[in-house]
């Protein structure tokens, strides 16, 4: 089984890729989903993203093209 790690720098693209996984596990995904949705709303309102720290999201896929894992790195906090 091959595992593919897809790193993304756009929260909207991440939501599109990981929506089903996040929706299926809402309690486990609450921090990732909430922070990502906030960043999507901020971008839609024209707010700029912080530039003093890396922001990225991760989608994990196996042989099935659906997402099997997800994560993020935002602000100066640890990876979730």
mmCIF file of the N, C-alpha and C atoms, coordinates in Angstrom:
data_MODEL
# 
_entry.id   MODEL 
# 
loop_
_atom_site.group_PDB 
_atom_site.id 
_atom_site.type_symbol 
_atom_site.label_atom_id 
_atom_site.label_alt_id 
_atom_site.label_comp_id 
_atom_site.label_asym_id 
_atom_site.label_entity_id 
_atom_site.label_seq_id 
_atom_site.pdbx_PDB_ins_code 
_atom_site.Cartn_x 
_atom_site.Cartn_y 
_atom_site.Cartn_z 
_atom_site.occupancy 
_atom_site.B_iso_or_equiv 
_atom_site.pdbx_formal_charge 
_atom_site.auth_seq_id 
_atom_site.auth_comp_id 
_atom_site.auth_asym_id 
_atom_site.auth_atom_id 
_atom_site.pdbx_PDB_model_num 
ATOM 1   N N  . UNK A 1 1  ? 0.842   -1.174 0.000  1.00 0.00 ? 1  UNK A N  1 
ATOM 2   C CA . UNK A 1 1  ? 0.000   0.000  0.000  1.00 0.00 ? 1  UNK A CA 1 
ATOM 3   C C  . UNK A 1 1  ? 0.892   1.244  0.000  1.00 0.00 ? 1  UNK A C  1 
ATOM 4   N N  . UNK A 1 2  ? 0.627   2.119  -0.930 1.00 0.00 ? 2  UNK A N  1 
ATOM 5   C CA . UNK A 1 2  ? 1.367   3.376  -1.025 1.00 0.00 ? 2  UNK A CA 1 
ATOM 6   C C  . UNK A 1 2  ? 0.627   4.454  -0.233 1.00 0.00 ? 2  UNK A C  1 
ATOM 7   N N  . UNK A 1 3  ? 1.389   5.276  0.452  1.00 0.00 ? 3  UNK A N  1 
ATOM 8   C CA . UNK A 1 3  ? 0.820   6.399  1.189  1.00 0.00 ? 3  UNK A CA 1 
ATOM 9   C C  . UNK A 1 3  ? 1.314   7.677  0.526  1.00 0.00 ? 3  UNK A C  1 
ATOM 10  N N  . UNK A 1 4  ? 0.381   8.594  0.291  1.00 0.00 ? 4  UNK A N  1 
ATOM 11  C CA . UNK A 1 4  ? 0.716   9.867  -0.345 1.00 0.00 ? 4  UNK A CA 1 
ATOM 12  C C  . UNK A 1 4  ? 0.417   10.987 0.635  1.00 0.00 ? 4  UNK A C  1 
ATOM 13  N N  . UNK A 1 5  ? 1.407   11.848 0.877  1.00 0.00 ? 5  UNK A N  1 
ATOM 14  C CA . UNK A 1 5  ? 1.229   13.023 1.722  1.00 0.00 ? 5  UNK A CA 1 
ATOM 15  C C  . UNK A 1 5  ? 1.111   14.231 0.805  1.00 0.00 ? 5  UNK A C  1 
ATOM 16  N N  . UNK A 1 6  ? -0.023  14.905 0.869  1.00 0.00 ? 6  UNK A N  1 
ATOM 17  C CA . UNK A 1 6  ? -0.270  16.067 0.021  1.00 0.00 ? 6  UNK A CA 1 
ATOM 18  C C  . UNK A 1 6  ? -0.283  17.313 0.904  1.00 0.00 ? 6  UNK A C  1 
ATOM 19  N N  . UNK A 1 7  ? 0.763   18.123 0.790  1.00 0.00 ? 7  UNK A N  1 
ATOM 20  C CA . UNK A 1 7  ? 0.857   19.358 1.560  1.00 0.00 ? 7  UNK A CA 1 
ATOM 21  C C  . UNK A 1 7  ? 0.188   20.480 0.777  1.00 0.00 ? 7  UNK A C  1 
ATOM 22  N N  . UNK A 1 8  ? -0.627  21.265 1.474  1.00 0.00 ? 8  UNK A N  1 
ATOM 23  C CA . UNK A 1 8  ? -1.384  22.346 0.851  1.00 0.00 ? 8  UNK A CA 1 
ATOM 24  C C  . UNK A 1 8  ? -1.153  23.639 1.607  1.00 0.00 ? 8  UNK A C  1 
ATOM 25  N N  . UNK A 1 9  ? -1.180  24.749 0.903  1.00 0.00 ? 9  UNK A N  1 
ATOM 26  C CA . UNK A 1 9  ? -1.030  26.036 1.588  1.00 0.00 ? 9  UNK A CA 1 
ATOM 27  C C  . UNK A 1 9  ? -2.287  26.888 1.502  1.00 0.00 ? 9  UNK A C  1 
ATOM 28  N N  . UNK A 1 10 ? -3.363  26.329 0.981  1.00 0.00 ? 10 UNK A N  1 
ATOM 29  C CA . UNK A 1 10 ? -4.627  27.045 0.870  1.00 0.00 ? 10 UNK A CA 1 
ATOM 30  C C  . UNK A 1 10 ? -5.696  26.334 1.698  1.00 0.00 ? 10 UNK A C  1 
ATOM 31  N N  . UNK A 1 11 ? -6.320  27.017 2.665  1.00 0.00 ? 11 UNK A N  1 
ATOM 32  C CA . UNK A 1 11 ? -7.304  26.351 3.510  1.00 0.00 ? 11 UNK A CA 1 
ATOM 33  C C  . UNK A 1 11 ? -8.524  25.858 2.733  1.00 0.00 ? 11 UNK A C  1 
ATOM 34  N N  . UNK A 1 12 ? -8.942  26.585 1.707  1.00 0.00 ? 12 UNK A N  1 
ATOM 35  C CA . UNK A 1 12 ? -10.093 26.156 0.911  1.00 0.00 ? 12 UNK A CA 1 
ATOM 36  C C  . UNK A 1 12 ? -9.830  24.868 0.158  1.00 0.00 ? 12 UNK A C  1 
ATOM 37  N N  . UNK A 1 13 ? -8.639  24.745 -0.383 1.00 0.00 ? 13 UNK A N  1 
ATOM 38  C CA . UNK A 1 13 ? -8.259  23.521 -1.085 1.00 0.00 ? 13 UNK A CA 1 
ATOM 39  C C  . UNK A 1 13 ? -8.228  22.350 -0.114 1.00 0.00 ? 13 UNK A C  1 
ATOM 40  N N  . UNK A 1 14 ? -7.729  22.608 1.101  1.00 0.00 ? 14 UNK A N  1 
ATOM 41  C CA . UNK A 1 14 ? -7.707  21.567 2.123  1.00 0.00 ? 14 UNK A CA 1 
ATOM 42  C C  . UNK A 1 14 ? -9.121  21.117 2.476  1.00 0.00 ? 14 UNK A C  1 
ATOM 43  N N  . UNK A 1 15 ? -10.027 22.070 2.681  1.00 0.00 ? 15 UNK A N  1 
ATOM 44  C CA . UNK A 1 15 ? -11.418 21.718 3.024  1.00 0.00 ? 15 UNK A CA 1 
ATOM 45  C C  . UNK A 1 15 ? -12.026 20.864 1.914  1.00 0.00 ? 15 UNK A C  1 
ATOM 46  N N  . UNK A 1 16 ? -11.793 21.245 0.666  1.00 0.00 ? 16 UNK A N  1 
ATOM 47  C CA . UNK A 1 16 ? -12.314 20.453 -0.452 1.00 0.00 ? 16 UNK A CA 1 
ATOM 48  C C  . UNK A 1 16 ? -11.774 19.027 -0.424 1.00 0.00 ? 16 UNK A C  1 
ATOM 49  N N  . UNK A 1 17 ? -10.485 18.886 -0.127 1.00 0.00 ? 17 UNK A N  1 
ATOM 50  C CA . UNK A 1 17 ? -9.845  17.569 -0.152 1.00 0.00 ? 17 UNK A CA 1 
ATOM 51  C C  . UNK A 1 17 ? -10.193 16.712 1.058  1.00 0.00 ? 17 UNK A C  1 
ATOM 52  N N  . UNK A 1 18 ? -10.400 17.330 2.211  1.00 0.00 ? 18 UNK A N  1 
ATOM 53  C CA . UNK A 1 18 ? -10.567 16.568 3.462  1.00 0.00 ? 18 UNK A CA 1 
ATOM 54  C C  . UNK A 1 18 ? -11.972 16.639 4.039  1.00 0.00 ? 18 UNK A C  1 
ATOM 55  N N  . UNK A 1 19 ? -12.902 17.263 3.355  1.00 0.00 ? 19 UNK A N  1 
ATOM 56  C CA . UNK A 1 19 ? -14.245 17.493 3.913  1.00 0.00 ? 19 UNK A CA 1 
ATOM 57  C C  . UNK A 1 19 ? -14.894 16.210 4.422  1.00 0.00 ? 19 UNK A C  1 
ATOM 58  N N  . UNK A 1 20 ? -14.923 15.172 3.612  1.00 0.00 ? 20 UNK A N  1 
ATOM 59  C CA . UNK A 1 20 ? -15.594 13.933 4.020  1.00 0.00 ? 20 UNK A CA 1 
ATOM 60  C C  . UNK A 1 20 ? -14.959 13.331 5.264  1.00 0.00 ? 20 UNK A C  1 
ATOM 61  N N  . UNK A 1 21 ? -13.640 13.341 5.319  1.00 0.00 ? 21 UNK A N  1 
ATOM 62  C CA . UNK A 1 21 ? -12.938 12.806 6.488  1.00 0.00 ? 21 UNK A CA 1 
ATOM 63  C C  . UNK A 1 21 ? -13.242 13.633 7.731  1.00 0.00 ? 21 UNK A C  1 
ATOM 64  N N  . UNK A 1 22 ? -13.170 14.945 7.621  1.00 0.00 ? 22 UNK A N  1 
ATOM 65  C CA . UNK A 1 22 ? -13.435 15.815 8.767  1.00 0.00 ? 22 UNK A CA 1 
ATOM 66  C C  . UNK A 1 22 ? -14.886 15.680 9.230  1.00 0.00 ? 22 UNK A C  1 
ATOM 67  N N  . UNK A 1 23 ? -15.808 15.567 8.295  1.00 0.00 ? 23 UNK A N  1 
ATOM 68  C CA . UNK A 1 23 ? -17.225 15.430 8.640  1.00 0.00 ? 23 UNK A CA 1 
ATOM 69  C C  . UNK A 1 23 ? -17.512 14.082 9.306  1.00 0.00 ? 23 UNK A C  1 
ATOM 70  N N  . UNK A 1 24 ? -16.795 13.055 8.918  1.00 0.00 ? 24 UNK A N  1 
ATOM 71  C CA . UNK A 1 24 ? -17.009 11.717 9.482  1.00 0.00 ? 24 UNK A CA 1 
ATOM 72  C C  . UNK A 1 24 ? -16.476 11.587 10.904 1.00 0.00 ? 24 UNK A C  1 
ATOM 73  N N  . UNK A 1 25 ? -15.541 12.473 11.281 1.00 0.00 ? 25 UNK A N  1 
ATOM 74  C CA . UNK A 1 25 ? -14.931 12.393 12.611 1.00 0.00 ? 25 UNK A CA 1 
ATOM 75  C C  . UNK A 1 25 ? -14.909 13.778 13.253 1.00 0.00 ? 25 UNK A C  1 
ATOM 76  N N  . UNK A 1 26 ? -16.081 14.364 13.480 1.00 0.00 ? 26 UNK A N  1 
ATOM 77  C CA . UNK A 1 26 ? -16.149 15.759 13.925 1.00 0.00 ? 26 UNK A CA 1 
ATOM 78  C C  . UNK A 1 26 ? -15.491 16.036 15.273 1.00 0.00 ? 26 UNK A C  1 
ATOM 79  N N  . UNK A 1 27 ? -15.551 15.120 16.188 1.00 0.00 ? 27 UNK A N  1 
ATOM 80  C CA . UNK A 1 27 ? -14.954 15.368 17.506 1.00 0.00 ? 27 UNK A CA 1 
ATOM 81  C C  . UNK A 1 27 ? -13.437 15.385 17.400 1.00 0.00 ? 27 UNK A C  1 
ATOM 82  N N  . UNK A 1 28 ? -12.879 14.439 16.688 1.00 0.00 ? 28 UNK A N  1 
ATOM 83  C CA . UNK A 1 28 ? -11.426 14.376 16.522 1.00 0.00 ? 28 UNK A CA 1 
ATOM 84  C C  . UNK A 1 28 ? -10.901 15.519 15.659 1.00 0.00 ? 28 UNK A C  1 
ATOM 85  N N  . UNK A 1 29 ? -11.724 16.005 14.750 1.00 0.00 ? 29 UNK A N  1 
ATOM 86  C CA . UNK A 1 29 ? -11.277 17.014 13.789 1.00 0.00 ? 29 UNK A CA 1 
ATOM 87  C C  . UNK A 1 29 ? -11.680 18.435 14.169 1.00 0.00 ? 29 UNK A C  1 
ATOM 88  N N  . UNK A 1 30 ? -12.232 18.619 15.351 1.00 0.00 ? 30 UNK A N  1 
ATOM 89  C CA . UNK A 1 30 ? -12.806 19.922 15.685 1.00 0.00 ? 30 UNK A CA 1 
ATOM 90  C C  . UNK A 1 30 ? -11.807 21.077 15.617 1.00 0.00 ? 30 UNK A C  1 
ATOM 91  N N  . UNK A 1 31 ? -10.600 20.905 16.101 1.00 0.00 ? 31 UNK A N  1 
ATOM 92  C CA . UNK A 1 31 ? -9.622  21.996 16.077 1.00 0.00 ? 31 UNK A CA 1 
ATOM 93  C C  . UNK A 1 31 ? -9.202  22.288 14.642 1.00 0.00 ? 31 UNK A C  1 
ATOM 94  N N  . UNK A 1 32 ? -8.861  21.255 13.891 1.00 0.00 ? 32 UNK A N  1 
ATOM 95  C CA . UNK A 1 32 ? -8.448  21.441 12.503 1.00 0.00 ? 32 UNK A CA 1 
ATOM 96  C C  . UNK A 1 32 ? -9.571  22.090 11.701 1.00 0.00 ? 32 UNK A C  1 
ATOM 97  N N  . UNK A 1 33 ? -10.790 21.574 11.840 1.00 0.00 ? 33 UNK A N  1 
ATOM 98  C CA . UNK A 1 33 ? -11.922 22.100 11.070 1.00 0.00 ? 33 UNK A CA 1 
ATOM 99  C C  . UNK A 1 33 ? -12.244 23.541 11.456 1.00 0.00 ? 33 UNK A C  1 
ATOM 100 N N  . UNK A 1 34 ? -12.253 23.843 12.740 1.00 0.00 ? 34 UNK A N  1 
ATOM 101 C CA . UNK A 1 34 ? -12.623 25.180 13.199 1.00 0.00 ? 34 UNK A CA 1 
ATOM 102 C C  . UNK A 1 34 ? -11.599 26.229 12.764 1.00 0.00 ? 34 UNK A C  1 
ATOM 103 N N  . UNK A 1 35 ? -10.327 25.957 12.962 1.00 0.00 ? 35 UNK A N  1 
ATOM 104 C CA . UNK A 1 35 ? -9.288  26.910 12.579 1.00 0.00 ? 35 UNK A CA 1 
ATOM 105 C C  . UNK A 1 35 ? -9.284  27.101 11.067 1.00 0.00 ? 35 UNK A C  1 
ATOM 106 N N  . UNK A 1 36 ? -9.426  26.016 10.330 1.00 0.00 ? 36 UNK A N  1 
ATOM 107 C CA . UNK A 1 36 ? -9.409  26.102 8.871  1.00 0.00 ? 36 UNK A CA 1 
ATOM 108 C C  . UNK A 1 36 ? -10.603 26.892 8.352  1.00 0.00 ? 36 UNK A C  1 
ATOM 109 N N  . UNK A 1 37 ? -11.779 26.636 8.886  1.00 0.00 ? 37 UNK A N  1 
ATOM 110 C CA . UNK A 1 37 ? -12.970 27.383 8.462  1.00 0.00 ? 37 UNK A CA 1 
ATOM 111 C C  . UNK A 1 37 ? -12.819 28.871 8.781  1.00 0.00 ? 37 UNK A C  1 
ATOM 112 N N  . UNK A 1 38 ? -12.228 29.188 9.921  1.00 0.00 ? 38 UNK A N  1 
ATOM 113 C CA . UNK A 1 38 ? -12.005 30.603 10.267 1.00 0.00 ? 38 UNK A CA 1 
ATOM 114 C C  . UNK A 1 38 ? -11.082 31.262 9.257  1.00 0.00 ? 38 UNK A C  1 
ATOM 115 N N  . UNK A 1 39 ? -10.012 30.581 8.883  1.00 0.00 ? 39 UNK A N  1 
ATOM 116 C CA . UNK A 1 39 ? -9.089  31.132 7.895  1.00 0.00 ? 39 UNK A CA 1 
ATOM 117 C C  . UNK A 1 39 ? -9.758  31.281 6.524  1.00 0.00 ? 39 UNK A C  1 
ATOM 118 N N  . UNK A 1 40 ? -10.654 30.371 6.179  1.00 0.00 ? 40 UNK A N  1 
ATOM 119 C CA . UNK A 1 40 ? -11.405 30.499 4.923  1.00 0.00 ? 40 UNK A CA 1 
ATOM 120 C C  . UNK A 1 40 ? -12.314 31.724 4.975  1.00 0.00 ? 40 UNK A C  1 
ATOM 121 N N  . UNK A 1 41 ? -12.999 31.926 6.090  1.00 0.00 ? 41 UNK A N  1 
ATOM 122 C CA . UNK A 1 41 ? -13.872 33.106 6.241  1.00 0.00 ? 41 UNK A CA 1 
ATOM 123 C C  . UNK A 1 41 ? -13.058 34.391 6.192  1.00 0.00 ? 41 UNK A C  1 
ATOM 124 N N  . UNK A 1 42 ? -11.938 34.412 6.884  1.00 0.00 ? 42 UNK A N  1 
ATOM 125 C CA . UNK A 1 42 ? -11.076 35.597 6.869  1.00 0.00 ? 42 UNK A CA 1 
ATOM 126 C C  . UNK A 1 42 ? -10.642 35.937 5.447  1.00 0.00 ? 42 UNK A C  1 
ATOM 127 N N  . UNK A 1 43 ? -10.244 34.921 4.686  1.00 0.00 ? 43 UNK A N  1 
ATOM 128 C CA . UNK A 1 43 ? -9.805  35.149 3.304  1.00 0.00 ? 43 UNK A CA 1 
ATOM 129 C C  . UNK A 1 43 ? -10.955 35.676 2.456  1.00 0.00 ? 43 UNK A C  1 
ATOM 130 N N  . UNK A 1 44 ? -12.156 35.147 2.659  1.00 0.00 ? 44 UNK A N  1 
ATOM 131 C CA . UNK A 1 44 ? -13.320 35.602 1.897  1.00 0.00 ? 44 UNK A CA 1 
ATOM 132 C C  . UNK A 1 44 ? -13.651 37.064 2.202  1.00 0.00 ? 44 UNK A C  1 
ATOM 133 N N  . UNK A 1 45 ? -13.298 37.521 3.396  1.00 0.00 ? 45 UNK A N  1 
ATOM 134 C CA . UNK A 1 45 ? -13.545 38.909 3.790  1.00 0.00 ? 45 UNK A CA 1 
ATOM 135 C C  . UNK A 1 45 ? -12.362 39.816 3.445  1.00 0.00 ? 45 UNK A C  1 
ATOM 136 N N  . UNK A 1 46 ? -11.371 39.267 2.768  1.00 0.00 ? 46 UNK A N  1 
ATOM 137 C CA . UNK A 1 46 ? -10.234 40.059 2.335  1.00 0.00 ? 46 UNK A CA 1 
ATOM 138 C C  . UNK A 1 46 ? -9.160  40.257 3.378  1.00 0.00 ? 46 UNK A C  1 
ATOM 139 N N  . UNK A 1 47 ? -9.240  39.536 4.487  1.00 0.00 ? 47 UNK A N  1 
ATOM 140 C CA . UNK A 1 47 ? -8.222  39.660 5.525  1.00 0.00 ? 47 UNK A CA 1 
ATOM 141 C C  . UNK A 1 47 ? -6.967  38.893 5.107  1.00 0.00 ? 47 UNK A C  1 
ATOM 142 N N  . UNK A 1 48 ? -5.814  39.457 5.394  1.00 0.00 ? 48 UNK A N  1 
ATOM 143 C CA . UNK A 1 48 ? -4.567  38.777 5.039  1.00 0.00 ? 48 UNK A CA 1 
ATOM 144 C C  . UNK A 1 48 ? -4.216  37.737 6.092  1.00 0.00 ? 48 UNK A C  1 
ATOM 145 N N  . UNK A 1 49 ? -3.486  36.749 5.650  1.00 0.00 ? 49 UNK A N  1 
ATOM 146 C CA . UNK A 1 49 ? -3.030  35.697 6.556  1.00 0.00 ? 49 UNK A CA 1 
ATOM 147 C C  . UNK A 1 49 ? -1.788  36.161 7.276  1.00 0.00 ? 49 UNK A C  1 
ATOM 148 N N  . UNK A 1 50 ? -1.539  35.616 8.455  1.00 0.00 ? 50 UNK A N  1 
ATOM 149 C CA . UNK A 1 50 ? -0.300  35.948 9.163  1.00 0.00 ? 50 UNK A CA 1 
ATOM 150 C C  . UNK A 1 50 ? 0.907   35.525 8.325  1.00 0.00 ? 50 UNK A C  1 
ATOM 151 N N  . UNK A 1 51 ? 1.920   36.360 8.291  1.00 0.00 ? 51 UNK A N  1 
ATOM 152 C CA . UNK A 1 51 ? 3.113   36.048 7.512  1.00 0.00 ? 51 UNK A CA 1 
ATOM 153 C C  . UNK A 1 51 ? 4.309   35.726 8.401  1.00 0.00 ? 51 UNK A C  1 
ATOM 154 N N  . UNK A 1 52 ? 4.102   35.730 9.714  1.00 0.00 ? 52 UNK A N  1 
ATOM 155 C CA . UNK A 1 52 ? 5.209   35.498 10.628 1.00 0.00 ? 52 UNK A CA 1 
ATOM 156 C C  . UNK A 1 52 ? 5.343   34.040 11.053 1.00 0.00 ? 52 UNK A C  1 
ATOM 157 N N  . UNK A 1 53 ? 4.541   33.172 10.445 1.00 0.00 ? 53 UNK A N  1 
ATOM 158 C CA . UNK A 1 53 ? 4.629   31.750 10.791 1.00 0.00 ? 53 UNK A CA 1 
ATOM 159 C C  . UNK A 1 53 ? 4.142   30.925 9.603  1.00 0.00 ? 53 UNK A C  1 
ATOM 160 N N  . UNK A 1 54 ? 4.602   29.696 9.507  1.00 0.00 ? 54 UNK A N  1 
ATOM 161 C CA . UNK A 1 54 ? 4.161   28.844 8.395  1.00 0.00 ? 54 UNK A CA 1 
ATOM 162 C C  . UNK A 1 54 ? 2.712   28.398 8.595  1.00 0.00 ? 54 UNK A C  1 
ATOM 163 N N  . UNK A 1 55 ? 1.983   28.351 7.519  1.00 0.00 ? 55 UNK A N  1 
ATOM 164 C CA . UNK A 1 55 ? 0.622   27.811 7.531  1.00 0.00 ? 55 UNK A CA 1 
ATOM 165 C C  . UNK A 1 55 ? 0.562   26.737 6.458  1.00 0.00 ? 55 UNK A C  1 
ATOM 166 N N  . UNK A 1 56 ? 0.264   25.518 6.845  1.00 0.00 ? 56 UNK A N  1 
ATOM 167 C CA . UNK A 1 56 ? 0.075   24.471 5.860  1.00 0.00 ? 56 UNK A CA 1 
ATOM 168 C C  . UNK A 1 56 ? -0.887  23.421 6.385  1.00 0.00 ? 56 UNK A C  1 
ATOM 169 N N  . UNK A 1 57 ? -1.443  22.681 5.449  1.00 0.00 ? 57 UNK A N  1 
ATOM 170 C CA . UNK A 1 57 ? -2.369  21.600 5.762  1.00 0.00 ? 57 UNK A CA 1 
ATOM 171 C C  . UNK A 1 57 ? -1.850  20.361 5.071  1.00 0.00 ? 57 UNK A C  1 
ATOM 172 N N  . UNK A 1 58 ? -2.247  19.221 5.599  1.00 0.00 ? 58 UNK A N  1 
ATOM 173 C CA . UNK A 1 58 ? -1.785  17.943 5.077  1.00 0.00 ? 58 UNK A CA 1 
ATOM 174 C C  . UNK A 1 58 ? -2.982  17.022 4.883  1.00 0.00 ? 58 UNK A C  1 
ATOM 175 N N  . UNK A 1 59 ? -3.040  16.414 3.720  1.00 0.00 ? 59 UNK A N  1 
ATOM 176 C CA . UNK A 1 59 ? -4.025  15.377 3.444  1.00 0.00 ? 59 UNK A CA 1 
ATOM 177 C C  . UNK A 1 59 ? -3.248  14.093 3.185  1.00 0.00 ? 59 UNK A C  1 
ATOM 178 N N  . UNK A 1 60 ? -3.651  13.016 3.838  1.00 0.00 ? 60 UNK A N  1 
ATOM 179 C CA . UNK A 1 60 ? -3.001  11.720 3.678  1.00 0.00 ? 60 UNK A CA 1 
ATOM 180 C C  . UNK A 1 60 ? -3.943  10.824 2.891  1.00 0.00 ? 60 UNK A C  1 
ATOM 181 N N  . UNK A 1 61 ? -3.406  10.216 1.861  1.00 0.00 ? 61 UNK A N  1 
ATOM 182 C CA . UNK A 1 61 ? -4.191  9.295  1.033  1.00 0.00 ? 61 UNK A CA 1 
ATOM 183 C C  . UNK A 1 61 ? -3.432  7.971  0.924  1.00 0.00 ? 61 UNK A C  1 
ATOM 184 N N  . UNK A 1 62 ? -4.206  6.886  0.767  1.00 0.00 ? 62 UNK A N  1 
ATOM 185 C CA . UNK A 1 62 ? -3.579  5.599  0.497  1.00 0.00 ? 62 UNK A CA 1 
ATOM 186 C C  . UNK A 1 62 ? -3.956  5.193  -0.923 1.00 0.00 ? 62 UNK A C  1 
ATOM 187 N N  . UNK A 1 63 ? -4.043  3.917  -1.204 1.00 0.00 ? 63 UNK A N  1 
ATOM 188 C CA . UNK A 1 63 ? -4.363  3.474  -2.561 1.00 0.00 ? 63 UNK A CA 1 
ATOM 189 C C  . UNK A 1 63 ? -5.737  3.958  -3.023 1.00 0.00 ? 63 UNK A C  1 
ATOM 190 N N  . UNK A 1 64 ? -6.618  4.191  -2.088 1.00 0.00 ? 64 UNK A N  1 
ATOM 191 C CA . UNK A 1 64 ? -7.931  4.755  -2.383 1.00 0.00 ? 64 UNK A CA 1 
ATOM 192 C C  . UNK A 1 64 ? -7.745  6.276  -2.441 1.00 0.00 ? 64 UNK A C  1 
ATOM 193 N N  . UNK A 1 65 ? -8.274  6.954  -3.436 1.00 0.00 ? 65 UNK A N  1 
ATOM 194 C CA . UNK A 1 65 ? -8.027  8.400  -3.535 1.00 0.00 ? 65 UNK A CA 1 
ATOM 195 C C  . UNK A 1 65 ? -8.690  9.240  -2.440 1.00 0.00 ? 65 UNK A C  1 
ATOM 196 N N  . UNK A 1 66 ? -9.540  8.632  -1.630 1.00 0.00 ? 66 UNK A N  1 
ATOM 197 C CA . UNK A 1 66 ? -10.150 9.393  -0.539 1.00 0.00 ? 66 UNK A CA 1 
ATOM 198 C C  . UNK A 1 66 ? -9.119  9.702  0.536  1.00 0.00 ? 66 UNK A C  1 
ATOM 199 N N  . UNK A 1 67 ? -9.374  10.760 1.294  1.00 0.00 ? 67 UNK A N  1 
ATOM 200 C CA . UNK A 1 67 ? -8.487  11.130 2.398  1.00 0.00 ? 67 UNK A CA 1 
ATOM 201 C C  . UNK A 1 67 ? -8.628  10.130 3.533  1.00 0.00 ? 67 UNK A C  1 
ATOM 202 N N  . UNK A 1 68 ? -7.492  9.728  4.102  1.00 0.00 ? 68 UNK A N  1 
ATOM 203 C CA . UNK A 1 68 ? -7.508  8.836  5.252  1.00 0.00 ? 68 UNK A CA 1 
ATOM 204 C C  . UNK A 1 68 ? -6.901  9.498  6.484  1.00 0.00 ? 68 UNK A C  1 
ATOM 205 N N  . UNK A 1 69 ? -6.356  10.690 6.302  1.00 0.00 ? 69 UNK A N  1 
ATOM 206 C CA . UNK A 1 69 ? -5.784  11.430 7.412  1.00 0.00 ? 69 UNK A CA 1 
ATOM 207 C C  . UNK A 1 69 ? -5.649  12.891 7.032  1.00 0.00 ? 69 UNK A C  1 
ATOM 208 N N  . UNK A 1 70 ? -5.566  13.741 8.051  1.00 0.00 ? 70 UNK A N  1 
ATOM 209 C CA . UNK A 1 70 ? -5.453  15.172 7.805  1.00 0.00 ? 70 UNK A CA 1 
ATOM 210 C C  . UNK A 1 70 ? -4.740  15.821 8.981  1.00 0.00 ? 70 UNK A C  1 
ATOM 211 N N  . UNK A 1 71 ? -4.081  16.930 8.696  1.00 0.00 ? 71 UNK A N  1 
ATOM 212 C CA . UNK A 1 71 ? -3.407  17.671 9.743  1.00 0.00 ? 71 UNK A CA 1 
ATOM 213 C C  . UNK A 1 71 ? -3.169  19.097 9.301  1.00 0.00 ? 71 UNK A C  1 
ATOM 214 N N  . UNK A 1 72 ? -2.645  19.903 10.214 1.00 0.00 ? 72 UNK A N  1 
ATOM 215 C CA . UNK A 1 72 ? -2.363  21.293 9.872  1.00 0.00 ? 72 UNK A CA 1 
ATOM 216 C C  . UNK A 1 72 ? -1.225  21.822 10.712 1.00 0.00 ? 72 UNK A C  1 
ATOM 217 N N  . UNK A 1 73 ? -0.644  22.915 10.239 1.00 0.00 ? 73 UNK A N  1 
ATOM 218 C CA . UNK A 1 73 ? 0.369   23.659 10.984 1.00 0.00 ? 73 UNK A CA 1 
ATOM 219 C C  . UNK A 1 73 ? -0.016  25.127 10.843 1.00 0.00 ? 73 UNK A C  1 
ATOM 220 N N  . UNK A 1 74 ? -0.374  25.730 11.943 1.00 0.00 ? 74 UNK A N  1 
ATOM 221 C CA . UNK A 1 74 ? -0.777  27.130 11.924 1.00 0.00 ? 74 UNK A CA 1 
ATOM 222 C C  . UNK A 1 74 ? -0.163  27.848 13.110 1.00 0.00 ? 74 UNK A C  1 
ATOM 223 N N  . UNK A 1 75 ? -0.024  29.130 12.980 1.00 0.00 ? 75 UNK A N  1 
ATOM 224 C CA . UNK A 1 75 ? 0.483   29.996 14.043 1.00 0.00 ? 75 UNK A CA 1 
ATOM 225 C C  . UNK A 1 75 ? 1.780   29.436 14.629 1.00 0.00 ? 75 UNK A C  1 
ATOM 226 N N  . UNK A 1 76 ? 1.995   29.706 15.885 1.00 0.00 ? 76 UNK A N  1 
ATOM 227 C CA . UNK A 1 76 ? 3.223   29.243 16.523 1.00 0.00 ? 76 UNK A CA 1 
ATOM 228 C C  . UNK A 1 76 ? 2.917   28.071 17.452 1.00 0.00 ? 76 UNK A C  1 
ATOM 229 N N  . UNK A 1 77 ? 1.861   27.378 17.150 1.00 0.00 ? 77 UNK A N  1 
ATOM 230 C CA . UNK A 1 77 ? 1.448   26.242 17.973 1.00 0.00 ? 77 UNK A CA 1 
ATOM 231 C C  . UNK A 1 77 ? 1.948   24.946 17.353 1.00 0.00 ? 77 UNK A C  1 
ATOM 232 N N  . UNK A 1 78 ? 1.892   23.907 18.120 1.00 0.00 ? 78 UNK A N  1 
ATOM 233 C CA . UNK A 1 78 ? 2.380   22.626 17.633 1.00 0.00 ? 78 UNK A CA 1 
ATOM 234 C C  . UNK A 1 78 ? 1.474   22.052 16.532 1.00 0.00 ? 78 UNK A C  1 
ATOM 235 N N  . UNK A 1 79 ? 1.977   21.097 15.783 1.00 0.00 ? 79 UNK A N  1 
ATOM 236 C CA . UNK A 1 79 ? 1.218   20.443 14.719 1.00 0.00 ? 79 UNK A CA 1 
ATOM 237 C C  . UNK A 1 79 ? 0.116   19.608 15.343 1.00 0.00 ? 79 UNK A C  1 
ATOM 238 N N  . UNK A 1 80 ? -1.073  19.680 14.758 1.00 0.00 ? 80 UNK A N  1 
ATOM 239 C CA . UNK A 1 80 ? -2.207  18.893 15.239 1.00 0.00 ? 80 UNK A CA 1 
ATOM 240 C C  . UNK A 1 80 ? -2.408  17.713 14.349 1.00 0.00 ? 80 UNK A C  1 
# 
